[in-house]
Amino acid sequence: MRTYLTTLFAILALVSCGDGGESSSSNTTGTFSATGMMSSTRSMPTANLLENGQVLVAGGVGSASIAVASADLYDPVTRTFSITGSMSNSRYAASSVRLLDGRIFVAGGEGISGTGIDSVEIYNPVSGTWQLTSKMSTPRVNPTATLLNNGKVLVVGGYSYDSTCCALASAEIYDPTTGTFSPTGSMSTARRNSTATLLNNGTVLIAGGYDGSNLDAPEIYNPTTGRFSITGSMGTPRRFPTANLLLNGKVLVLGGYGTNDTVLASASLYNSQTDTFSYTGSMNTPTGRQTSTLLIDGKVLVAGGYNLTNVLSSAELYDPISGSFSVTGSMTVPRWRHADVRLLNGDVLLVGGSSIGGNTGGAIASAEVYSRK
């Protein structure tokens, strides 16, 4: 009830002030604190909040710089990790969602072979075990997975083989009731490293990505027609941005790598009512492959990332009322390729990732929690 009321008050504040309202009178900041260590180093893992408040962290790049199949459960009460069942397939750079029945869906990724895999596994939090389900129509590394309002999962894009080859335009739908995939419409532009955001009207915004060049080219997926349509330009290409649906229904897309791999500080807002993007405030520190997490009060926490020179420990808060970013406490460890989950109490768990830039090494087992003061 407390979480519900807090969210309701935040929504009312946004409605009354609007996008052009005065800055919030509260300059609330937050702090990061180290928490338990995972059983394995994990760069590019999946992380999902379970219905009981624990967090499942699965797969990732392990200590030998190869994919792992193991998984850990984080308990926010004891602030510790414990080992749970392992997947049948080692994988990293997979995509995951929590299904309506509380199970966790994990699709694709890159395996020990160094190429994409088409396998999909379902984690049952009651038994603590994984079960293989139907395979996708094609291997997909770095796809997006979005839980639709009808309980089905939309899996989009990615690449099939290795990081040098073959961004995908195709998409498919997983039905948890039958445990099977079916094809759906394809995007106009093949892409990987993009974002996918479920909008309040039930459609899905696909933004940014990479097809040999860093992309602008946003598209909207309509589950009723099963088709993608081109929507307004973001104004700049973005590879590895992050995106969050704000409490006012707009989508904040920020950071990433732009033209000529310039590291971006800029951010854009997508308005589904007008199908247009508009620039909003810029971050204080340019970053790509960061995490961004919607907080209970409607602000967005942006943490870590890589600026092509340094792995970052810095963090910022985006205020949708003022349209501006402010610096908040720094992480205890610089990290990118990490995962984020908002806990039931409103804190944010940041887990795993890498402490070294580039494409080799540096996977870490540490985690930390962001708490508001």
PEZI-V900268 format. One record per backbone hydrogen bond with DSSP energy under -1.0 kcal/mol. CO is the residue of the C=O (numbers start at 1). NH is the residue of the N-H. Records with the same first field share a line. If there is no record, write none. Layout:
BEGIN
CO = NH, NH
END
This chain:
BEGIN
1 = 5
2 = 6
3 = 7
4 = 8
5 = 9
6 = 10
7 = 11
8 = 12
9 = 13
10 = 14
11 = 15
12 = 16
13 = 17
14 = 18
18 = 21
29 = 373
30 = 329
31 = 371
33 = 369
42 = 353
43 = 61
44 = 93
46 = 58
48 = 56
50 = 53
54 = 50
55 = 74
56 = 48
57 = 72
58 = 46
60 = 68
61 = 43
62 = 65
66 = 62
68 = 91
69 = 87
70 = 59
71 = 84
72 = 57
73 = 82
74 = 55
75 = 79, 80
79 = 36
80 = 75
82 = 73
91 = 60
92 = 110
93 = 142
95 = 107
97 = 105
99 = 102
103 = 99
104 = 123
105 = 97
106 = 121
107 = 95
109 = 117
110 = 92
111 = 114
115 = 111
117 = 140
118 = 136
119 = 108
120 = 133
121 = 106
122 = 131
123 = 104
124 = 128
128 = 85
129 = 124
131 = 122
140 = 109
141 = 159
142 = 193
144 = 156
146 = 154
148 = 151
152 = 148
153 = 174
154 = 146
155 = 172
156 = 144
158 = 168
159 = 141
161 = 116
162 = 165
166 = 160
168 = 191
169 = 187
170 = 157
171 = 184
172 = 155
173 = 182
174 = 153
175 = 179
179 = 134
180 = 175
182 = 173
191 = 158
192 = 210
193 = 240
195 = 207
197 = 205
199 = 202
203 = 199
204 = 221
205 = 197
206 = 219
207 = 195
209 = 215
210 = 192
213 = 211
215 = 238
216 = 208
218 = 231
219 = 206
220 = 229
221 = 204
222 = 226
226 = 185
227 = 222
229 = 220
238 = 209
239 = 257
240 = 289
242 = 254
244 = 252
246 = 249
250 = 246
251 = 270
252 = 244
253 = 268
254 = 242
256 = 264
257 = 239
258 = 261
259 = 262
262 = 258
264 = 287
265 = 283
266 = 255
267 = 280
268 = 253
269 = 278
270 = 251
271 = 275, 276
275 = 232
276 = 271
278 = 269
287 = 256
288 = 306
289 = 337
291 = 303
293 = 301
295 = 298
299 = 295
300 = 318
301 = 293
302 = 316
303 = 291
305 = 312
310 = 307
312 = 335
313 = 331
314 = 304
315 = 328
316 = 302
317 = 326
318 = 300
319 = 323, 324
323 = 281
324 = 319
326 = 317
335 = 305
336 = 354
337 = 44
339 = 351
341 = 349
343 = 346
347 = 343
348 = 370
349 = 341
350 = 368
351 = 339
353 = 364
354 = 336
362 = 355
364 = 42
365 = 38
366 = 352
367 = 35
368 = 350
369 = 33
370 = 348
371 = 31
END
